[in-house]
């Protein structure tokens, strides 16, 4: 395409300063163009009524055929709608049933490592303990936890590695890979031990046979047990909690930040889209991923076992030497 035909796209993207936001919007438009098999700029030749009909059909295609959640499909709908509106196409109001449920998270609260351990200790059953440990040691979106099966965990020593494909359906056959990128993440030693015990006592193929809402309730209960939970209200008047499953995503990123893990690896294991081409090309070997992860694992420990300790500390039943203290084990 020549520069003149690129002008409508550039005119649209020039309203945004963030490179990540520009690329997100560009991908949304190219995805729509692929759906209709037409160059993006040529879509502007359609009448406003035709464009509104196209956007509505595309929304339904995302929900019915690509199995996206309605909130995710609504985000794609409004991203593409913005392209036409910025190019002075007068569109009518969007359908009332297409709504983006805004995720408004508390930006300033990140739990301490001791608080994560305290939440873990307050849980009475193995499943709930494993859930808290998994969130704290992987930083995964809670939706991903609803889709992981025991058989998908590749064991590397005392750790585990899970590969998440671009389309990752949960028990309800909904894709939970928000960014639709292929990535891997490491499961810490503490969590793997709990999952192994959980698998022995469960007939379900899923590591957590729970919905996202049920997981949220478990985290809420744990946070209230140790006194850090707060009932809050967003700027839009919606009720929310200070501590929720997504809080552990911020916690994990904070605990493994540079210089422990480089930013590309952190983004890769969190399932973010790469910031530049080739950013993730060298994250292929599972053993290498585990070795890199172990550099930050001392900041993610929430339990320790007798096997984790050296012979001297194991005999005393507590951490007494610098070697065990250096592992980041919390008594």
Helices and strands as residue ranges (DSSP letters): H 3-13, H 19-36, G 40-45, H 48-64, H 70-86, H 113-122, H 126-138, H 142-145, G 150-152, E 153-156, E 159-164, E 183-187, H 189-200, H 212-225, E 231-233, E 239-241, H 245-255, H 263-269, H 286-294, G 297-299, G 306-308, H 311-316, H 322-326
